[in-house]
């Protein structure tokens, strides 16, 4: 488990680097092109990965943005054989953008009603 937390922490650093450079395209492509692992996921793999990313966020030295957290979560899930999608959405009034992760149309790293609050702009 501690090795997986380190992997999650490393992903947070990687995606923070992309965001600090203003390179959204690189972040987006990294998530979109990340291959899904060959081995089937364990029954509790989704919950375990989400918990590990949450733990890494607690220890991160600054506030983790939803885009950064969702990119890390989606890539780790894909790496462990889960076909996950990072979803980017926005609401008009007041304007807010948000990112979350879905597996089979179900939100896994945020509130279940998140898609009702935001219009989906893209999935990767």
ChimeraX attribute file (.defattr): number of C-alpha atoms within 10 A of each C-alpha:
attribute: neighborCount
match mode: 1-to-1
recipient: residues
	/A:1	9
	/A:2	9
	/A:3	9
	/A:4	15
	/A:5	19
	/A:6	15
	/A:7	17
	/A:8	25
	/A:9	22
	/A:10	15
	/A:11	21
	/A:12	24
	/A:13	16
	/A:14	16
	/A:15	26
	/A:16	20
	/A:17	14
	/A:18	16
	/A:19	17
	/A:20	10
	/A:21	10
	/A:22	11
	/A:23	13
	/A:24	14
	/A:25	10
	/A:26	14
	/A:27	20
	/A:28	18
	/A:29	11
	/A:30	16
	/A:31	23
	/A:32	17
	/A:33	10
	/A:34	15
	/A:35	15
	/A:36	18
	/A:37	15
	/A:38	11
	/A:39	10
	/A:40	11
	/A:41	16
	/A:42	11
	/A:43	8
	/A:44	8
	/A:45	15
	/A:46	23
	/A:47	12
	/A:48	15
	/A:49	23
	/A:50	23
	/A:51	15
	/A:52	23
	/A:53	24
	/A:54	19
	/A:55	15
	/A:56	23
	/A:57	20
	/A:58	13
	/A:59	11
	/A:60	14
	/A:61	8
	/A:62	8
	/A:63	9
	/A:64	18
	/A:65	16
	/A:66	17
	/A:67	24
	/A:68	22
	/A:69	26
	/A:70	29
	/A:71	28
	/A:72	30
	/A:73	30
	/A:74	31
	/A:75	24
	/A:76	26
	/A:77	25
	/A:78	21
	/A:79	18
	/A:80	20
	/A:81	18
	/A:82	23
	/A:83	17
	/A:84	27
	/A:85	26
	/A:86	24
	/A:87	21
	/A:88	21
	/A:89	18
	/A:90	18
	/A:91	15
	/A:92	9
	/A:93	6
	/A:94	7
	/A:95	7
	/A:96	10
	/A:97	16
	/A:98	20
	/A:99	25
	/A:100	25
	/A:101	27
	/A:102	20
	/A:103	16
	/A:104	10
	/A:105	10
	/A:106	15
	/A:107	19
	/A:108	20
	/A:109	23
	/A:110	16
	/A:111	10
	/A:112	11
	/A:113	10
	/A:114	14
	/A:115	21
	/A:116	9
	/A:117	11
	/A:118	17
	/A:119	15
	/A:120	16
	/A:121	13
	/A:122	12
	/A:123	17
	/A:124	17
